[in-house]
Amino acid sequence: LGLDGRVNPVVGCLPAAIHALGEGVRTLYVPAANAAEAAWAAPEGELAVMGLDNLGALIKHLRGEEVLS
């Protein structure tokens, strides 16, 4: 996370997504740059991967003010 609220890319998103799916997580919020990688963790429909550009977008999404795509 950058000081300006940007969500920076990370290393190891695919293994983290596989583990999250195994733990029963059904929605995973990841940096937008890693969303395609994380989506490889499961067939479509088993894990919703939401790519984030900034922290503000996540807050608005969780409050129901904005929908992430």
N, C-alpha and C positions, 0 to 999 in steps of 0.2 A: 504494500500500500504506500503510495507516494504521499508526501506532505500536502499535496494539493487535492488529495482524495482519489487520484487515479489508481486503478487496480492494475498492477504490473504483472506481466507474464511470470510463470513459475516453472520449475523443472519438476518432473515426476507427477504430472497431473493424471495420466492414465492409470498408474498403479494406485493412486489415491482414489480415483473414481471406482476402480474394481473393488477395492476394499470397502468403500462406502456402500456400494451395492450389496456386497456380502453381509454388511451390518444392517441391511434393511432400509437404507436411505433411499428415497424415491425422487428427491429434488436436490440437485447439487449446483451450488453457485461457484463459478470459477472465473478467472480472468477471461475476457473476450478472446484474447489471443490463444487461449488453451481450450476453448469450447469444443472445437472439432476433435481434438485429441481425446478429451474426456468422453465424448459421445461414443467412442469406440468400445467403451467398457461394457455396453449392454445393447441388446436389440432395442429398436425404437419402441417406446412405450413403457419399458421397464425402469428407465432412469431419465428424468427430465434434467437436461443440462442447460443451465442458464448462464450465458456469458455476460460479464459485467465490465463496463468501461470505467465506472467510477462508483464510489461508495454512496454518493447521493442517490443514484439510480436504484440501488438496492434498498435503501431506506424508504424511498417513495414506493417501491414495489411492495415491501412488507407492510406498509401502512395502507395499501390499497389505492394509492393515488396515481400509480403508473404501472403499466404492464410491461414486463421484460419480454423480449422476443428471443 
